[in-house]
Amino acid sequence: MLIYTAKGWEFERDTYSDELLAELRALISGEDYSFVNEFKDRNRGMILLLLEKIKISGETGFIPILEVWQKNGYRKVKEAIAKVIRVLE
């Protein structure tokens, strides 16, 4: 397990969310979105940052992925996903 300073985690969280965004973007053309099940127990701050980046992207292709993800998330993440879906629609 890696341990970061607050500043180090801030940088790593941003980098990691960019990597996850790229992985999700690659899933858009497919139909298997099971990858999002891995997000359930990830750092909530990083997940919320990822959702913000999806929202800013404006890419409606993320909606099916978000809908699958929303079924398996915790309450606060589900709420955040619903907001992103509304913005993208």
N, C-alpha and C positions, 0 to 999 in steps of 0.2 A: 504494500500500500504506500502510495506516495503522499508526502505531506508538503504542503506549500505554505509560504508566507501569504498574508492577505494580498499583497501586491502580485506575487507570483501566481496565485489562484485566479486573480482578476484577469491576468494575461492568458493563462491556460484555459480558463472558462470561455473566453472569447475565441481563442484558437480552436478549441474542441467543438464549440457550437458551429463554427464555420465548417469544420470537417463533417459534422452530422448533417448540416444543411446540404452540403454537396452530395452526401450519400442519399438523402431523401430526394433530392432533385433527380438523381439517377433512377429512382424508383417510379417516377411519375409515369413513364411510358409502360410500366408493367402492371401487374395485378396482384402481386404478392407483397403485401405491406407488413408482414409479420415482424419485420425488423423493428418496428416501433414498440413492440412488446418489451424490448430491452430497455426502454426509457423509464419504465415504471419506478424503479428504485434509484434512478440517477439523481444527482444534485438538483434540487428544485430551481435554484437560481440560474443554473446553466440551461435547464429546460425552458424556463421562462424567457431567457435571452434568445434561445433558438426559436421559440414561437414568435417573438418580436421580429426577428430577422425574416421569418416566413411572411409575417404580416406586411413588413416593409417591402418585400419582394413584389407583392401584388400578383403573384403567379397563382391563378385559379387551379392549375394542375395539382396543387398541394391538397385541395379539398378532400378528395377520396382518401388520401393518406391520413389526413387529420380526423376524418370521420372514424376510421378504424382505430386510430390512436385514442380517440376520445372514449371509446368503449372500455378501455383497459386502464385508464389513468385514475389518479386520486382526485378527489373533489375539486381542489383548487386548480389543478392542471386541466381538468375537464372544463371548468369555467373559462379558463384562459383560452383553451382550444376553441370553445364556442364563440368567443369574441373574435378570434382570428378568422374563423369561418365566415362570420357575419361581415367582416371587413372585406374579405376576398370575394364574397358574393356580390 
